[in-house]
Amino acid sequence: MMNHGISRWLMTTALSLAAVPALAAPVDLTTWAEKGNSGNGTWTVEGGGTSVLQTINGDPTFFVSPTSLINKKFTGKITVTAAGAGDDDYIGFVFGFNNPTGNTASGNDNYDFVLFDWKQGDQSSGGFLAREGFNLSRVNGTITDLIPGFWGHTDSTGFDVLETSYSATSGWVESTEYTFEITYQETNFKLVLSGGAFGAGTTIFDVAGSFPNGAFGFYNYSQAQVRYSGLTEDEAPPPPPPPPPPPVSEVPVPATALLFGAGLAGLGMVRRRRAS
């Protein structure tokens, strides 16, 4: 017969082990693929699948996972290398990615994803100003003119800006390695950056909403020499519960109304007595 002390120790140990969260799994980027126009980007996987370097300065280019990833937490590093100095354009990520479906020479004007992008400095082009800082957008539709939405982040056909955060100190800096922590869920999006001006960790966006299922990936627009590395994937924690509804307050009844009501009640009693 097993000693009761040993039995209790085994049970406690089992419960403790069950409570330990699973470690985030490293992602093998050799299984990922470029999407969109094949002339817009060159994505070279390095380090046995642990990093990827994009080396073309072109229109939007995407490098995405082979499967849908939602209700997940991603961590990794993003760097514009020294070779990318002299440019100041967009780097970032796509979520819920469903289109463009392939990597073709003709490209694809149909887009369907959530876009987070980050620009180093202010710059005007085509009558629109691209601002230094961060954007979160829902892209869904046929877009043939990239300038209003992808460049200027103006609500336009197929492009809906959800959140922005601009400042003169929020742009990325080349040769600086930033760590990102992203939580992408059906009802919430959160992104935290650390490194450089963002210290040990700064929450860039924490947005409630309704977000689509689809692939996760990396994004560049008019920016070359961008490296993404050390990507891990984990189950996201439960999203925060919705706030409780405000308490229903009773509407106070003025004293004059109470007196008026009491008078009507008394008059009714007098009439009933006379009738009897």
TIDO-489182 format. One record per residue (C-alpha): x, z, y; residue number from 1. Coordinates in steps of 0.5 Angstrom, whole numbers. Layout:
! TIDO-489182
SITE     u     w     v num
SITE     X     Z     Y NUM
...
//
This chain:
! TIDO-489182
SITE     u     w     v num
SITE     0     0     0   1
SITE     3    -2     7   2
SITE     5     4    12   3
SITE    -1     5    17   4
SITE     5     5    22   5
SITE     8    -2    20   6
SITE     1    -5    20   7
SITE     0    -3    27   8
SITE     7    -5    29   9
SITE     5   -12    26  10
SITE    -1   -13    29  11
SITE     2   -11    36  12
SITE     7   -16    35  13
SITE     2   -21    33  14
SITE    -2   -20    39  15
SITE     4   -20    44  16
SITE     7   -27    41  17
SITE     0   -30    42  18
SITE     0   -28    49  19
SITE     6   -31    51  20
SITE     4   -38    54  21
SITE     7   -44    51  22
SITE    13   -47    54  23
SITE    12   -53    59  24
SITE    14   -60    55  25
SITE    20   -64    57  26
SITE    17   -71    58  27
SITE    20   -78    55  28
SITE    20   -83    61  29
SITE    22   -88    56  30
SITE    15   -89    54  31
SITE    13   -90    61  32
SITE    12   -97    64  33
SITE    12  -100    71  34
SITE     5  -103    74  35
SITE     3  -107    79  36
SITE     7  -113    82  37
SITE    14  -114    78  38
SITE    17  -116    84  39
SITE    16  -110    88  40
SITE    20  -105    84  41
SITE    26  -104    79  42
SITE    25   -97    75  43
SITE    31   -96    71  44
SITE    30   -90    66  45
SITE    37   -86    65  46
SITE    39   -80    61  47
SITE    36   -81    55  48
SITE    29   -81    58  49
SITE    30   -75    63  50
SITE    30   -79    69  51
SITE    28   -86    72  52
SITE    31   -89    79  53
SITE    27   -94    83  54
SITE    32   -99    87  55
SITE    27  -104    90  56
SITE    25  -104    97  57
SITE    18  -107    97  58
SITE    11  -107    97  59
SITE     7  -101    93  60
SITE    10  -100    86  61
SITE     8   -95    80  62
SITE    11   -92    74  63
SITE     6   -89    70  64
SITE     5   -85    63  65
SITE     2   -89    57  66
SITE    -4   -84    57  67
SITE    -9   -80    61  68
SITE    -7   -74    64  69
SITE   -11   -69    67  70
SITE   -12   -61    67  71
SITE    -4   -61    67  72
SITE     1   -58    71  73
SITE     7   -62    72  74
SITE    14   -60    75  75
SITE    20   -64    76  76
SITE    25   -66    81  77
SITE    25   -72    87  78
SITE    31   -75    91  79
SITE    32   -80    95  80
SITE    40   -82    93  81
SITE    45   -83    99  82
SITE    44   -90    97  83
SITE    37   -90   100  84
SITE    40   -87   107  85
SITE    38   -92   113  86
SITE    31   -93   110  87
SITE    25   -88   112  88
SITE    19   -90   108  89
SITE    14   -87   102  90
SITE    16   -84    96  91
SITE    11   -80    92  92
SITE     6   -80    86  93
SITE    -1   -82    83  94
SITE    -6   -79    79  95
SITE   -12   -81    75  96
SITE    -9   -88    75  97
SITE   -13   -93    72  98
SITE   -11  -100    76  99
SITE    -7  -104    76 100
SITE    -7  -105    69 101
SITE    -1  -109    68 102
SITE     6  -111    71 103
SITE     5  -118    73 104
SITE     9  -123    77 105
SITE     2  -124    81 106
SITE     1  -117    82 107
SITE    -6  -114    82 108
SITE   -10  -113    88 109
SITE   -15  -108    85 110
SITE   -13  -101    85 111
SITE   -16   -94    82 112
SITE   -12   -88    83 113
SITE   -11   -81    87 114
SITE    -5   -82    91 115
SITE     0   -77    94 116
SITE     6   -80    99 117
SITE    11   -77   103 118
SITE    14   -81   109 119
SITE    21   -79   112 120
SITE    20   -81   120 121
SITE    14   -84   124 122
SITE    14   -92   124 123
SITE     9   -97   127 124
SITE     8  -104   123 125
SITE     2  -109   124 126
SITE    -1  -105   129 127
SITE    -1   -98   125 128
SITE     3   -92   126 129
SITE     6   -89   119 130
SITE     7   -81   120 131
SITE    12   -77   118 132
SITE    10   -72   113 133
SITE     4   -72   107 134
SITE    -2   -76   105 135
SITE    -7   -75   100 136
SITE   -12   -81    99 137
SITE   -17   -84    94 138
SITE   -15   -91    93 139
SITE   -21   -95    89 140
SITE   -22  -102    90 141
SITE   -20  -109    92 142
SITE   -15  -109    98 143
SITE   -11  -115   100 144
SITE    -8  -112   107 145
SITE    -4  -106   105 146
SITE    -3  -104   113 147
SITE    -9  -100   115 148
SITE    -9   -96   108 149
SITE    -2   -95   105 150
SITE     2   -96   111 151
SITE    -2   -93   117 152
SITE    -7   -88   112 153
SITE   -13   -90   116 154
SITE   -20   -90   112 155
SITE   -21   -97   110 156
SITE   -24  -102   105 157
SITE   -22   -98    98 158
SITE   -18   -93   102 159
SITE   -20   -86   103 160
SITE   -16   -81   106 161
SITE   -17   -74   103 162
SITE   -12   -69   107 163
SITE    -6   -70   111 164
SITE     0   -66   114 165
SITE     4   -68   119 166
SITE    10   -65   123 167
SITE    17   -67   126 168
SITE    20   -63   121 169
SITE    16   -65   114 170
SITE    20   -71   112 171
SITE    24   -72   106 172
SITE    32   -72   107 173
SITE    36   -77   103 174
SITE    41   -73    98 175
SITE    37   -67    98 176
SITE    34   -65    91 177
SITE    27   -63    92 178
SITE    23   -59    86 179
SITE    16   -61    85 180
SITE    10   -57    82 181
SITE     4   -61    81 182
SITE    -3   -58    78 183
SITE    -8   -64    77 184
SITE   -15   -62    75 185
SITE   -22   -65    75 186
SITE   -24   -60    81 187
SITE   -17   -58    84 188
SITE   -11   -61    86 189
SITE    -5   -57    88 190
SITE     2   -59    90 191
SITE     8   -54    92 192
SITE    15   -57    94 193
SITE    22   -53    94 194
SITE    29   -55    97 195
SITE    31   -57   103 196
SITE    27   -55   109 197
SITE    21   -52   104 198
SITE    26   -46   101 199
SITE    24   -43    95 200
SITE    17   -46    95 201
SITE    12   -49   100 202
SITE     4   -51    98 203
SITE     3   -58   101 204
SITE    -4   -59    99 205
SITE    -9   -54    95 206
SITE   -15   -59    95 207
SITE   -22   -57    92 208
SITE   -26   -64    90 209
SITE   -28   -68    84 210
SITE   -22   -72    81 211
SITE   -21   -78    76 212
SITE   -18   -78    69 213
SITE   -12   -83    68 214
SITE    -5   -83    68 215
SITE     0   -80    72 216
SITE     6   -83    75 217
SITE    11   -84    81 218
SITE    10   -89    87 219
SITE    15   -92    92 220
SITE    13   -96    98 221
SITE    18  -100   102 222
SITE    23   -95   100 223
SITE    29   -96    95 224
SITE    34   -91    91 225
SITE    29   -86    89 226
SITE    30   -82    83 227
SITE    25   -77    79 228
SITE    28   -73    74 229
SITE    27   -67    69 230
SITE    19   -68    69 231
SITE    15   -63    64 232
SITE     8   -62    63 233
SITE     4   -56    61 234
SITE    -3   -54    61 235
SITE    -6   -53    68 236
SITE    -9   -46    69 237
SITE   -16   -45    70 238
SITE   -19   -48    77 239
SITE   -21   -42    82 240
SITE   -28   -41    81 241
SITE   -32   -43    87 242
SITE   -34   -38    92 243
SITE   -40   -34    91 244
SITE   -46   -36    96 245
SITE   -47   -32   102 246
SITE   -52   -26   102 247
SITE   -59   -27   104 248
SITE   -60   -23   110 249
SITE   -67   -20   111 250
SITE   -70   -23   118 251
SITE   -72   -17   122 252
SITE   -79   -16   124 253
SITE   -80   -14   131 254
SITE   -84    -8   132 255
SITE   -89   -12   137 256
SITE   -91   -16   130 257
SITE   -91    -9   126 258
SITE   -96    -6   131 259
SITE  -100   -13   132 260
SITE  -101   -13   124 261
SITE  -103    -6   124 262
SITE  -108    -7   129 263
SITE  -111   -13   125 264
SITE  -112    -9   119 265
SITE  -115    -3   123 266
SITE  -120    -8   126 267
SITE  -122   -11   119 268
SITE  -123    -4   116 269
SITE  -128    -2   122 270
SITE  -132    -9   120 271
SITE  -132    -7   113 272
SITE  -135     0   115 273
SITE  -141    -3   119 274
SITE  -142    -8   114 275
SITE  -144    -3   109 276
//
